[in-house]
């Protein structure tokens, strides 16, 4: 998988600048965390969301793009569930080159941001079998009966949109 990912990313002008990040995330971190990779990446996403407290969906979409996580699109929203699509060249390359591509960091981040914004407990799920043509569906479920007791470590994070 390593050489396949490298070749695929470096040969594409739209993704070659992301090689370093993908190398660390999909090779080094995955090797270090082993079988616990998915769980740890989910909780790491939640932790980072407490540090980078995003105030609304528009800022969240911009932040994901700026961070190189992919293109985030709000698919649907109800009182109990928010569904996001995550796509883009980087997401597509990761899916193409690794049948176990991990998007749990993004899921954890979205869960925590939703919890902070809505004030209720929220958890995210994604099913790798639902990845369609380079698009990952992430569902964030909210429990309206259970107020969140998680405090953000920071004030709202100011997004620079230039």
Protein Blocks (a to p, Z undefined) as FASTA:
>chain_A
ZZmmmmmmmmpmklmmmmmmmmmmmmmmmmmnmmmlmmmmmmmmmmmmmmmccfbfklmm
mmmmmnonaccddfbdcfkbccdddedjklmmmmmmomkbcfklmmmmmmmmmmmmnopa
cdddddfklpgghiacddddddfklccfbdcfbdcdddddZZ
